[in-house]
Amino acid sequence: MANRIRKLEIHDRILSPAEAELWVFLDAERIDERTEVRGRLTGPTCPYADTVEVAYPLRRFPKAPEGFSPLLRRVVIPEPSFWDPVCPFLYRGVIELWQNEQLCERVEIRHGLRSTSLSPRGLFWNGELLTLKMLARSSGTRNELRRDHDHGINGFVLPGFEDELWSLAEELGFAALGRTFEPDISFLKRTASPACLGWIIPAEAAAAWDDWQDWTAEVHRKRRIVGIEIEQTPRQPLRPEIDFVIVPGQADIPVDRPTLARVPAGSFAQGELGQLVISTNA
């Protein structure tokens, strides 16, 4: 009998210079003793560095973690290469669902290893302080994006629906902030990308938080950040779920969150946004 994948997620469980351990979560339409998950990751690859690619197979756990699906698998990568905007190392591979020794479904994947944190000291990427010089893009070719990278641009603000731009950002090394005007569930697939730093939501979301609450919670579950655009000092305190704010140009808007200045102040569709800086106003 055929079987199909219902959901597939890859989570970084251990990230260190010595070893990375990934957990592969797969849910199938049916699970019994003859359901199997097979596959591998191969890499790393990077457009700016020579690499030696090695295959890393999916492994069963010596003892299945309690409370998890019997299809849970892990991948162990010794001395891993991490994804960042300077050297965006990627691992590519396949995940296969087998039933009764028959291949039912095969999914191609690519995955980047990275960790980020936003604190009063700044944005840390893989433990190193990173200043983002960002550009808003709604279109662009591979060659245009390579020129951006050569000119020191290391981040983009991207529409949630632009598949090709998100793919190129991941491959060529750009931290990406997605921009959305509604809590579109289909955009959440971008959040799994190593390029995805987080999402920018509109100022109106603050007054309709019930519509955004579950969506932003899922973004945070994937360890990504959520920002909001504001044009003036908020009348109410910012919600704790808001990690940063977008402000127009050199506007003096006192907030207690990291800020990203929109430059020029009246334009967002295309144009340099500036640097991610920490507000000193409270």
GIGI-V244867 format. One line per field, one symbol per residue. phi: phi as a letter, one per 40 degrees, with the letter a starting at -180 (. if undefined). Layout:
phi = ???
This chain:
phi = .caaccabbbbccbbadcabbbbbcbbbcabacbcbbbiabbicbacbacbbcbcbccbccdbddcgbccccbbbbbcfcbccaccbccbbbabbbbbbfgbcbabbcbaabcabbabbdchcbbfgbcbccbbbcbbaicdcccccdcccgcbabbbccccdcccccdcccgbcbbcbbbacccccccccccccccibbbcdccccbcdcbccccccccccgbbbbbcbbadccbdccccccabbbcfcdcbcbbbdbbccbcccbbdaicchbcbccccb
